[in-house]
Amino acid sequence: MARQILGVLSLCGEHDIAQRLVASVWPDLDRPSAETGADPVTLAHTAFHREGLTYDYDEEGPDHRKVFRATVRTGTGRMTGGTGQSKKAARAAAPALADEPR
């Protein structure tokens, strides 16, 4: 329901009202994600929203003990990767590496 309300406000050009509504419901939206507890995938998508991100997956090991490897690429060719016991865990590990200082 909230998305529909925000969508209607945006379509009607009432961006200020939509912004105030969101701020009243989620006051810490503009705080850095570390303070709001955002997951690594969300942090990566926020940081690289202009470049875009794509994920590729590989898996290895027997069915009862699979290891998934996710490779994440930005639109400009930057790459990093991560591993995990599921695609979701590997995907979460990959952006976390991209946030580390180089």
CNS distance restraints for C-alpha pairs under 8 A (distance, minus, plus):
assign (resid   1 and name CA) (resid   5 and name CA) 6.35 0.50 0.50
assign (resid   2 and name CA) (resid   6 and name CA) 6.18 0.50 0.50
assign (resid   3 and name CA) (resid   7 and name CA) 5.91 0.50 0.50
assign (resid   4 and name CA) (resid   8 and name CA) 6.14 0.50 0.50
assign (resid   5 and name CA) (resid   9 and name CA) 6.23 0.50 0.50
assign (resid   6 and name CA) (resid  10 and name CA) 6.08 0.50 0.50
assign (resid   6 and name CA) (resid  18 and name CA) 5.80 0.50 0.50
assign (resid   7 and name CA) (resid  11 and name CA) 6.10 0.50 0.50
assign (resid   8 and name CA) (resid  12 and name CA) 6.14 0.50 0.50
assign (resid   9 and name CA) (resid  13 and name CA) 6.33 0.50 0.50
assign (resid   9 and name CA) (resid  14 and name CA) 5.04 0.50 0.50
assign (resid   9 and name CA) (resid  15 and name CA) 6.56 0.50 0.50
assign (resid   9 and name CA) (resid  17 and name CA) 7.33 0.50 0.50
assign (resid   9 and name CA) (resid  18 and name CA) 6.04 0.50 0.50
assign (resid  10 and name CA) (resid  14 and name CA) 5.54 0.50 0.50
assign (resid  10 and name CA) (resid  15 and name CA) 5.46 0.50 0.50
assign (resid  10 and name CA) (resid  18 and name CA) 6.97 0.50 0.50
assign (resid  14 and name CA) (resid  18 and name CA) 6.37 0.50 0.50
assign (resid  15 and name CA) (resid  19 and name CA) 6.02 0.50 0.50
assign (resid  16 and name CA) (resid  20 and name CA) 6.17 0.50 0.50
assign (resid  17 and name CA) (resid  21 and name CA) 6.08 0.50 0.50
assign (resid  18 and name CA) (resid  22 and name CA) 6.21 0.50 0.50
assign (resid  19 and name CA) (resid  23 and name CA) 6.12 0.50 0.50
assign (resid  20 and name CA) (resid  24 and name CA) 6.08 0.50 0.50
assign (resid  21 and name CA) (resid  25 and name CA) 6.42 0.50 0.50
assign (resid  22 and name CA) (resid  26 and name CA) 5.77 0.50 0.50
assign (resid  22 and name CA) (resid  27 and name CA) 7.57 0.50 0.50
assign (resid  23 and name CA) (resid  27 and name CA) 4.70 0.50 0.50
assign (resid  23 and name CA) (resid  28 and name CA) 7.66 0.50 0.50
assign (resid  23 and name CA) (resid  29 and name CA) 7.15 0.50 0.50
assign (resid  28 and name CA) (resid  36 and name CA) 7.23 0.50 0.50
assign (resid  29 and name CA) (resid  36 and name CA) 7.90 0.50 0.50
assign (resid  31 and name CA) (resid  35 and name CA) 6.69 0.50 0.50
assign (resid  31 and name CA) (resid  36 and name CA) 7.14 0.50 0.50
assign (resid  32 and name CA) (resid  36 and name CA) 6.98 0.50 0.50
assign (resid  33 and name CA) (resid  37 and name CA) 5.97 0.50 0.50
assign (resid  33 and name CA) (resid  38 and name CA) 5.25 0.50 0.50
assign (resid  33 and name CA) (resid  43 and name CA) 6.85 0.50 0.50
assign (resid  34 and name CA) (resid  38 and name CA) 6.33 0.50 0.50
assign (resid  38 and name CA) (resid  42 and name CA) 6.28 0.50 0.50
assign (resid  38 and name CA) (resid  43 and name CA) 6.54 0.50 0.50
assign (resid  39 and name CA) (resid  43 and name CA) 6.36 0.50 0.50
assign (resid  39 and name CA) (resid  92 and name CA) 7.55 0.50 0.50
assign (resid  40 and name CA) (resid  44 and name CA) 6.13 0.50 0.50
assign (resid  40 and name CA) (resid  92 and name CA) 5.62 0.50 0.50
assign (resid  40 and name CA) (resid  93 and name CA) 7.40 0.50 0.50
assign (resid  40 and name CA) (resid  95 and name CA) 5.88 0.50 0.50
assign (resid  40 and name CA) (resid  96 and name CA) 5.48 0.50 0.50
assign (resid  41 and name CA) (resid  45 and name CA) 6.18 0.50 0.50
assign (resid  41 and name CA) (resid  91 and name CA) 7.12 0.50 0.50
assign (resid  41 and name CA) (resid  92 and name CA) 5.48 0.50 0.50
assign (resid  41 and name CA) (resid  95 and name CA) 5.97 0.50 0.50
assign (resid  41 and name CA) (resid  96 and name CA) 7.71 0.50 0.50
assign (resid  42 and name CA) (resid  46 and name CA) 6.06 0.50 0.50
assign (resid  43 and name CA) (resid  47 and name CA) 6.11 0.50 0.50
assign (resid  43 and name CA) (resid  95 and name CA) 7.81 0.50 0.50
assign (resid  44 and name CA) (resid  48 and name CA) 5.98 0.50 0.50
assign (resid  44 and name CA) (resid  95 and name CA) 5.55 0.50 0.50
assign (resid  44 and name CA) (resid  96 and name CA) 7.70 0.50 0.50
assign (resid  44 and name CA) (resid  98 and name CA) 7.69 0.50 0.50
assign (resid  44 and name CA) (resid  99 and name CA) 7.55 0.50 0.50
assign (resid  45 and name CA) (resid  49 and name CA) 5.31 0.50 0.50
assign (resid  45 and name CA) (resid  52 and name CA) 7.35 0.50 0.50
assign (resid  45 and name CA) (resid  53 and name CA) 6.99 0.50 0.50
assign (resid  48 and name CA) (resid  52 and name CA) 5.80 0.50 0.50
assign (resid  48 and name CA) (resid  53 and name CA) 7.00 0.50 0.50
assign (resid  48 and name CA) (resid  74 and name CA) 7.19 0.50 0.50
assign (resid  49 and name CA) (resid  53 and name CA) 7.62 0.50 0.50
assign (resid  51 and name CA) (resid  74 and name CA) 5.74 0.50 0.50
assign (resid  51 and name CA) (resid  75 and name CA) 4.67 0.50 0.50
assign (resid  51 and name CA) (resid  76 and name CA) 6.39 0.50 0.50
assign (resid  52 and name CA) (resid  74 and name CA) 5.54 0.50 0.50
assign (resid  52 and name CA) (resid  75 and name CA) 5.33 0.50 0.50
assign (resid  53 and name CA) (resid  72 and name CA) 6.52 0.50 0.50
assign (resid  53 and name CA) (resid  73 and name CA) 5.55 0.50 0.50
assign (resid  53 and name CA) (resid  74 and name CA) 4.61 0.50 0.50
assign (resid  53 and name CA) (resid  75 and name CA) 6.38 0.50 0.50
assign (resid  54 and name CA) (resid  72 and name CA) 5.62 0.50 0.50
assign (resid  54 and name CA) (resid  73 and name CA) 5.34 0.50 0.50
assign (resid  54 and name CA) (resid  74 and name CA) 6.55 0.50 0.50
assign (resid  54 and name CA) (resid  75 and name CA) 7.93 0.50 0.50
assign (resid  55 and name CA) (resid  70 and name CA) 6.40 0.50 0.50
assign (resid  55 and name CA) (resid  71 and name CA) 5.57 0.50 0.50
assign (resid  55 and name CA) (resid  72 and name CA) 4.59 0.50 0.50
assign (resid  55 and name CA) (resid  73 and name CA) 6.56 0.50 0.50
assign (resid  55 and name CA) (resid  91 and name CA) 7.64 0.50 0.50
assign (resid  56 and name CA) (resid  70 and name CA) 5.64 0.50 0.50
assign (resid  56 and name CA) (resid  71 and name CA) 5.17 0.50 0.50
assign (resid  56 and name CA) (resid  72 and name CA) 6.59 0.50 0.50
assign (resid  57 and name CA) (resid  68 and name CA) 6.77 0.50 0.50
assign (resid  57 and name CA) (resid  69 and name CA) 5.60 0.50 0.50
assign (resid  57 and name CA) (resid  70 and name CA) 4.61 0.50 0.50
assign (resid  57 and name CA) (resid  71 and name CA) 6.41 0.50 0.50
assign (resid  57 and name CA) (resid  87 and name CA) 7.28 0.50 0.50
assign (resid  58 and name CA) (resid  68 and name CA) 5.75 0.50 0.50
assign (resid  58 and name CA) (resid  69 and name CA) 5.14 0.50 0.50
assign (resid  58 and name CA) (resid  70 and name CA) 6.61 0.50 0.50
assign (resid  59 and name CA) (resid  66 and name CA) 6.53 0.50 0.50
assign (resid  59 and name CA) (resid  67 and name CA) 5.63 0.50 0.50
assign (resid  59 and name CA) (resid  68 and name CA) 4.42 0.50 0.50
assign (resid  59 and name CA) (resid  69 and name CA) 6.12 0.50 0.50
assign (resid  60 and name CA) (resid  66 and name CA) 5.71 0.50 0.50
assign (resid  60 and name CA) (resid  67 and name CA) 5.45 0.50 0.50
assign (resid  60 and name CA) (resid  68 and name CA) 6.61 0.50 0.50
assign (resid  61 and name CA) (resid  65 and name CA) 5.97 0.50 0.50
assign (resid  61 and name CA) (resid  66 and name CA) 4.79 0.50 0.50
assign (resid  61 and name CA) (resid  67 and name CA) 6.22 0.50 0.50
assign (resid  62 and name CA) (resid  66 and name CA) 5.69 0.50 0.50
assign (resid  65 and name CA) (resid  85 and name CA) 7.68 0.50 0.50
assign (resid  66 and name CA) (resid  85 and name CA) 6.21 0.50 0.50
assign (resid  66 and name CA) (resid  86 and name CA) 7.68 0.50 0.50
assign (resid  67 and name CA) (resid  83 and name CA) 6.75 0.50 0.50
assign (resid  67 and name CA) (resid  84 and name CA) 5.82 0.50 0.50
assign (resid  67 and name CA) (resid  85 and name CA) 5.09 0.50 0.50
assign (resid  67 and name CA) (resid  86 and name CA) 6.98 0.50 0.50
assign (resid  68 and name CA) (resid  83 and name CA) 5.49 0.50 0.50
assign (resid  68 and name CA) (resid  84 and name CA) 5.41 0.50 0.50
assign (resid  68 and name CA) (resid  85 and name CA) 6.01 0.50 0.50
assign (resid  68 and name CA) (resid  86 and name CA) 5.85 0.50 0.50
assign (resid  68 and name CA) (resid  87 and name CA) 5.74 0.50 0.50
assign (resid  68 and name CA) (resid  90 and name CA) 6.05 0.50 0.50
assign (resid  69 and name CA) (resid  81 and name CA) 6.96 0.50 0.50
assign (resid  69 and name CA) (resid  82 and name CA) 5.72 0.50 0.50
assign (resid  69 and name CA) (resid  83 and name CA) 4.41 0.50 0.50
assign (resid  69 and name CA) (resid  84 and name CA) 6.71 0.50 0.50
assign (resid  69 and name CA) (resid  87 and name CA) 7.42 0.50 0.50
assign (resid  69 and name CA) (resid  90 and name CA) 5.73 0.50 0.50
assign (resid  69 and name CA) (resid  91 and name CA) 7.95 0.50 0.50
assign (resid  70 and name CA) (resid  81 and name CA) 5.42 0.50 0.50
assign (resid  70 and name CA) (resid  82 and name CA) 5.39 0.50 0.50
assign (resid  70 and name CA) (resid  83 and name CA) 6.23 0.50 0.50
assign (resid  70 and name CA) (resid  87 and name CA) 7.08 0.50 0.50
assign (resid  70 and name CA) (resid  90 and name CA) 5.30 0.50 0.50
assign (resid  70 and name CA) (resid  91 and name CA) 5.47 0.50 0.50
assign (resid  70 and name CA) (resid  94 and name CA) 6.43 0.50 0.50
assign (resid  71 and name CA) (resid  79 and name CA) 6.93 0.50 0.50
assign (resid  71 and name CA) (resid  80 and name CA) 5.86 0.50 0.50
assign (resid  71 and name CA) (resid  81 and name CA) 4.29 0.50 0.50
assign (resid  71 and name CA) (resid  82 and name CA) 6.72 0.50 0.50
assign (resid  71 and name CA) (resid  91 and name CA) 7.82 0.50 0.50
assign (resid  71 and name CA) (resid  94 and name CA) 6.74 0.50 0.50
assign (resid  72 and name CA) (resid  79 and name CA) 5.62 0.50 0.50
assign (resid  72 and name CA) (resid  80 and name CA) 5.52 0.50 0.50
assign (resid  72 and name CA) (resid  81 and name CA) 5.91 0.50 0.50
assign (resid  72 and name CA) (resid  91 and name CA) 7.87 0.50 0.50
assign (resid  72 and name CA) (resid  94 and name CA) 6.52 0.50 0.50
assign (resid  72 and name CA) (resid  95 and name CA) 7.29 0.50 0.50
assign (resid  73 and name CA) (resid  77 and name CA) 5.92 0.50 0.50
assign (resid  73 and name CA) (resid  78 and name CA) 5.55 0.50 0.50
assign (resid  73 and name CA) (resid  79 and name CA) 4.53 0.50 0.50
assign (resid  73 and name CA) (resid  80 and name CA) 6.83 0.50 0.50
assign (resid  74 and name CA) (resid  78 and name CA) 5.26 0.50 0.50
assign (resid  74 and name CA) (resid  79 and name CA) 6.60 0.50 0.50
assign (resid  79 and name CA) (resid  98 and name CA) 7.98 0.50 0.50
assign (resid  80 and name CA) (resid  94 and name CA) 6.00 0.50 0.50
assign (resid  80 and name CA) (resid  95 and name CA) 7.19 0.50 0.50
assign (resid  80 and name CA) (resid  97 and name CA) 6.71 0.50 0.50
assign (resid  80 and name CA) (resid  98 and name CA) 6.12 0.50 0.50
assign (resid  81 and name CA) (resid  90 and name CA) 7.89 0.50 0.50
assign (resid  81 and name CA) (resid  93 and name CA) 7.30 0.50 0.50
assign (resid  81 and name CA) (resid  94 and name CA) 4.35 0.50 0.50
assign (resid  81 and name CA) (resid  95 and name CA) 7.41 0.50 0.50
assign (resid  81 and name CA) (resid  97 and name CA) 7.23 0.50 0.50
assign (resid  82 and name CA) (resid  90 and name CA) 5.07 0.50 0.50
assign (resid  82 and name CA) (resid  91 and name CA) 6.61 0.50 0.50
assign (resid  82 and name CA) (resid  92 and name CA) 7.55 0.50 0.50
assign (resid  82 and name CA) (resid  93 and name CA) 4.70 0.50 0.50
assign (resid  82 and name CA) (resid  94 and name CA) 3.99 0.50 0.50
assign (resid  82 and name CA) (resid  95 and name CA) 7.77 0.50 0.50
assign (resid  82 and name CA) (resid  97 and name CA) 7.46 0.50 0.50
assign (resid  83 and name CA) (resid  89 and name CA) 7.07 0.50 0.50
assign (resid  83 and name CA) (resid  90 and name CA) 4.26 0.50 0.50
assign (resid  83 and name CA) (resid  91 and name CA) 7.60 0.50 0.50
assign (resid  83 and name CA) (resid  93 and name CA) 6.41 0.50 0.50
assign (resid  83 and name CA) (resid  94 and name CA) 7.33 0.50 0.50
assign (resid  84 and name CA) (resid  88 and name CA) 7.74 0.50 0.50
assign (resid  84 and name CA) (resid  89 and name CA) 4.85 0.50 0.50
assign (resid  84 and name CA) (resid  90 and name CA) 4.26 0.50 0.50
assign (resid  84 and name CA) (resid  91 and name CA) 7.99 0.50 0.50
assign (resid  84 and name CA) (resid  93 and name CA) 7.34 0.50 0.50
assign (resid  85 and name CA) (resid  89 and name CA) 6.38 0.50 0.50
assign (resid  85 and name CA) (resid  90 and name CA) 7.15 0.50 0.50
assign (resid  86 and name CA) (resid  90 and name CA) 6.23 0.50 0.50
assign (resid  87 and name CA) (resid  91 and name CA) 5.95 0.50 0.50
assign (resid  88 and name CA) (resid  92 and name CA) 6.19 0.50 0.50
assign (resid  89 and name CA) (resid  93 and name CA) 6.21 0.50 0.50
assign (resid  90 and name CA) (resid  94 and name CA) 6.26 0.50 0.50
assign (resid  91 and name CA) (resid  95 and name CA) 7.13 0.50 0.50
assign (resid  92 and name CA) (resid  96 and name CA) 6.72 0.50 0.50
assign (resid  93 and name CA) (resid  97 and name CA) 6.68 0.50 0.50
assign (resid  94 and name CA) (resid  98 and name CA) 6.83 0.50 0.50
assign (resid  95 and name CA) (resid  99 and name CA) 6.51 0.50 0.50
assign (resid  96 and name CA) (resid 100 and name CA) 7.04 0.50 0.50
